């Protein structure tokens, strides 16, 4: 698969994701449930631990707070 084809596919995926997020925001509002699209749902303690270079503690805290797996938590903490 060449770069042009990949770029086209990623553009289509981005557009679809944007549409899904918009739908989710509308449905969440109608249901009275908060929906955070900015990633601010990451607990402040996790952000603080990551900023202090304590990635393992941040991953552990994030997993406990959000009930997610190790790989997903690691990816999130590394993106902070």
N, C-alpha and C positions, 0 to 999 in steps of 0.2 A: 504494500500500500504506500503510495507516494505522499509527500508532505501536503500537496494540494487537496488530495482526497481526505486526509486526516483533518486538515483545517476546516473543510466543508462539513465533515461529520461533527466536529466539536462545536461549530457554529450552530448546527441544528440541535445538538444536545443542549447547548446553552439557552437557546430560544425556548425549547420545550421545558427546561427546568424553570425558567423565568415564569412561564405560563402556569406551571404547577404551583410554584410558590405564591403567585397571585391568587389562584383559586383557594389555596390553603389559608391565606390571609383573610379572604372574604368569608370563607366558611367558619374560620375561627372567630371572627368578629361577630357573625350571626349567632354562633353558639355561646358567645360570651367567654371565650377562652383566649388568653393572651397567646400571640404568636410572634416570636422574636426572629427577625430575619438578619439581624446584625451579629449574631453569634454571642450576644451579651448574656446568653443563658449559661455560660461557663461560670461557675462559682468564683467569687473574688479570691477565695483562699487558694484555689487551683492556679489562678493567674499569678498570685503573689509567690507561690512556691516555684512556679516555672521561671518567673523573673529572677528569683534568687538562685537559680541553677539547680534546684532540687527536683529534677525531672521525675525521678522514681516516686518521690512522695506526692508530686502533683498527679502523676498517673494513678497512683493508688487512691488518692482523694477523689479524683474525677470518676473513677470506676465505681466507688462507693456512692457518690452523689447521684450519678446518672444511670447506674445499672448497665453500663456498656462493657464490651469486651476489651481485652488487653490491647489488641492491635489498633482498634479504633481510638482508645484513650491515648495511646502513644502518638498516633498521628495528630490528634487534636493538640496535645501538649507541645509537640514539636512545632506546630504551626503558630503557637502563641509568641 
